[in-house]
């Protein structure tokens, strides 16, 4: 389902049903004044749907870049289809991601760029910054900030479950804000290391990250984009992390 988020930013994707609810598996598309940018490219199990949605949204436009938050299959599972459709696409990955098999066999090395946290690149109408993912499910995970829309693409971080496969609505009002419980359920499943974190430290680091950047949209891969009450959602996600940590000590 294609959803407009803000300005030239869209989300596409599907959901998978789990015992805890429905989990989104999304790809974000920035139209970028005719030079589109893809953020992740979806799961291989949704290949036909993802490619159909990309074709519908992009029309004749040819995506210039694919930016991967990490190389796990729900995030990079369609890279072969994307490369077959648009063979000149350039892929940007974190500097510790390249050895993963999902990326290497698909494109010539000259089309793959490795970046370290803090790298900023100019992509036509915007500056894109690659930042260290504060919540990682792979060592090569990084988050991405888009200056034009104020969007922080957070990979698995800030993910949450929904109660319906059709719940692909952008979070844009008080009626559909994400609860602490929804964040808590997802993060306990996705990040097993939360039992060992120091909640106050990760809370401080997350607040610093959001304070340093203009964050108007939180865009997780496993949850619809959040465009309202960013501070409130940040507070709930931080509380959820602390609650997950505390649950292991009971």
VOGU-3710 file (C-alpha; in Angstrom, 3 decimals, decimal comma):
1> xxxxxxxxxx> 0,000/0,000/0,000  1,390/3,390/-1,023  1,102/6,047/1,684  2,158/9,695/1,391  3,993/10,839/4,519  5,090/14,422/3,906  6,580/16,547/1,117  8,211/14,093/-1,337  8,376/11,148/1,094  6,272/7,977/0,741
11> xxxxxxxxxx> 6,095/4,564/2,367  5,239/1,298/0,651  5,185/-2,294/1,873  3,271/-5,098/3,477  2,665/-6,721/6,865  3,411/-10,190/8,189  1,289/-11,830/10,851  3,022/-12,903/14,056  1,740/-14,276/17,344  2,069/-10,759/18,747
21> xxxxxxxxxx> 0,213/-8,917/15,986  0,951/-7,651/12,502  4,461/-6,445/11,753  5,065/-3,930/8,981  7,890/-4,481/6,507  8,306/-1,150/4,762  10,362/0,601/2,138  10,570/4,382/2,079  10,751/6,323/-1,170  12,003/9,903/-1,512
31> xxxxxxxxxx> 11,104/11,311/-4,928  13,936/13,866/-4,697  12,974/16,076/-7,635  13,143/13,294/-10,214  16,132/11,441/-8,743  14,400/9,032/-6,350  16,040/7,508/-3,289  14,968/4,209/-1,747  15,465/3,531/1,949  15,703/-0,264/2,233
41> xxxxxxxxxx> 13,917/-2,407/-0,353  11,664/-4,793/1,541  11,427/-8,500/2,157  11,855/-11,123/-0,551  8,547/-12,684/0,534  6,806/-9,502/-0,675  8,854/-9,155/-3,854  6,015/-8,944/-6,389  4,044/-6,492/-4,282  7,025/-4,265/-3,485
51> xxxxxxxxxx> 8,137/-4,061/-7,109  4,582/-3,342/-8,270  4,242/-0,531/-5,723  7,620/0,920/-6,701  6,663/0,862/-10,374  3,334/2,553/-9,633  4,857/5,266/-7,470  7,929/5,981/-9,592  6,438/5,690/-13,054  9,229/6,463/-15,518
61> xxxxxxxxxx> 11,538/7,897/-12,843  14,690/5,859/-12,243  15,887/5,624/-8,629  19,427/6,893/-8,256  20,244/5,525/-4,798  19,300/2,671/-2,500  20,295/3,391/1,101  20,313/0,301/3,324  19,873/0,583/7,081  21,322/-2,942/7,264
71> xxxxxxxxxx> 21,500/-6,093/5,180  19,037/-8,407/6,913  16,581/-9,902/4,408  13,486/-7,899/5,498  15,529/-4,797/4,613  17,607/-5,924/1,632  15,663/-8,929/0,377  14,649/-7,337/-2,925  18,008/-5,880/-3,861  18,406/-8,347/-6,751
81> xxxxxxxxxx> 15,048/-7,334/-8,253  15,812/-3,643/-7,775  19,205/-4,074/-9,447  17,661/-6,024/-12,324  15,042/-3,324/-12,907  17,449/-0,393/-12,441  20,959/-1,734/-13,089  22,707/1,623/-12,600  21,358/2,193/-9,098  23,972/3,080/-6,502
91> xxxxxxxxxx> 23,849/1,462/-3,061  25,144/3,049/0,132  25,811/0,813/3,135  27,578/1,128/6,478  31,288/0,403/6,524  30,793/-2,933/8,316  27,896/-4,163/6,184  29,571/-5,043/2,885  30,693/-8,607/3,752  27,090/-9,741/4,123
101> xxxxxxxxxx> 26,076/-12,039/1,296  22,795/-10,268/0,543  24,654/-7,280/-0,944  27,811/-8,504/-2,640  26,678/-10,749/-5,527  24,158/-8,300/-6,935  25,996/-5,183/-8,073  29,516/-4,239/-9,171  31,613/-2,957/-6,291  31,948/0,411/-8,036
111> xxxxxxxxxx> 28,206/0,963/-7,434  28,447/0,253/-3,693  29,684/2,931/-1,314  30,581/2,283/2,315  30,124/5,100/4,839  30,931/5,585/8,495  28,644/7,220/11,070  28,655/10,973/10,691  28,989/10,890/6,899  26,851/13,491/5,117
121> xxxxxxxxxx> 26,141/13,446/1,403  24,344/15,907/-0,833  21,636/14,301/-2,945  20,183/17,056/-5,113  17,621/18,831/-2,886  18,746/17,493/0,476  21,546/16,490/2,805  21,455/12,887/3,983  23,372/11,955/7,129  24,271/8,432/8,218
131> xxxxxxxxxx> 24,232/8,055/11,981  25,145/5,242/14,341  22,079/3,133/15,108  21,521/3,231/18,854  19,458/0,052/18,551  21,126/-2,567/16,360  20,061/-6,062/15,392  23,137/-6,375/13,138  26,588/-4,866/13,741  26,285/-3,076/10,399
141> xxxxxxxxxx> 23,077/-1,238/11,242  22,916/2,507/10,852  20,152/5,099/10,854  19,671/7,766/8,217  18,522/11,385/8,578  17,040/13,392/5,709  17,408/17,150/6,162  14,603/18,226/3,806  11,770/16,301/5,455  13,344/16,045/8,910
151> xxxxxxxxxx> 12,959/12,272/8,759  14,986/9,853/10,858  14,908/6,392/9,284  15,453/4,072/12,231  15,670/0,557/10,812  14,303/-1,808/13,454  14,351/0,887/16,144  10,959/2,424/17,045  9,178/-0,563/15,489  5,787/-1,639/16,792
161> xxxxxxxxxx> 3,018/-4,128/16,085  -0,465/-3,311/14,813  -3,667/-5,288/15,264  -4,608/-5,513/11,587  -2,845/-6,394/8,337  -4,470/-3,317/6,818  -3,113/-0,947/9,452  -0,736/0,849/7,113  -1,873/4,329/8,029  0,796/6,932/8,729
171> xxxxxxxxxx> 0,711/8,028/12,379  -0,579/11,554/11,875  -3,030/12,258/14,668  -3,828/11,647/18,319  -6,272/8,872/17,422  -3,549/6,582/16,118  -0,487/7,416/18,208  1,758/4,528/19,211  1,467/3,370/22,818  4,322/2,485/25,134
181> xxxxxxxxxx> 3,004/-1,092/25,203  3,167/-1,375/21,404  6,789/-0,220/21,436  7,552/-2,533/24,355  6,175/-5,690/22,720  8,144/-5,165/19,523  11,442/-4,110/21,086  11,527/-7,054/23,475  11,274/-9,403/20,485  13,646/-7,512/18,189
191> xxxxxxxxxx> 16,456/-6,660/20,594  17,378/-9,483/22,943  20,267/-7,477/24,360  17,950/-5,049/26,160  18,338/-7,116/29,329  21,925/-5,801/29,537  21,453/-2,130/28,686  21,655/0,815/31,048  18,266/2,458/30,385  19,360/5,885/31,576
201> xxxxxxxxxx> 22,344/5,852/29,224  20,406/4,886/26,110  17,720/7,423/27,038  20,362/10,145/27,212  21,875/9,119/23,876  18,506/9,003/22,123  17,542/12,442/23,420  20,887/13,847/22,267  20,379/12,354/18,813  16,937/13,927/18,461
211> xxxxxxxxxx> 18,048/17,274/19,915  20,994/17,521/17,552  18,845/17,004/14,453  15,572/18,360/13,162  13,386/15,261/13,568  9,872/15,812/12,260  9,223/12,203/11,214  10,271/8,889/12,781  10,363/6,264/10,026  10,875/2,697/11,283
221> xxxxxxxxxx> 10,918/-0,189/8,844  8,696/-2,291/11,106  6,041/0,305/11,871  4,269/3,067/9,986  5,930/6,468/9,830  5,214/8,753/12,808  4,602/12,422/11,964  3,017/13,796/15,147  4,063/14,275/18,768  7,659/13,254/18,122
231> xxxxxxxxxx> 8,718/14,096/21,672  5,868/12,045/23,111  6,736/9,047/20,942  10,399/9,359/21,885  9,424/9,421/25,568  7,242/6,316/25,148  9,929/4,417/23,276  12,466/5,265/25,999  10,010/4,147/28,675  9,427/0,926/26,716
241> xxxxxxxxxx> 13,154/0,172/26,636  13,391/0,679/30,390  10,352/-1,529/30,948  11,805/-4,332/28,832  15,078/-4,117/30,745  13,244/-4,217/34,075  11,177/-7,243/33,003  14,289/-9,408/32,986  15,047/-8,539/36,620  11,769/-9,682/38,130
//
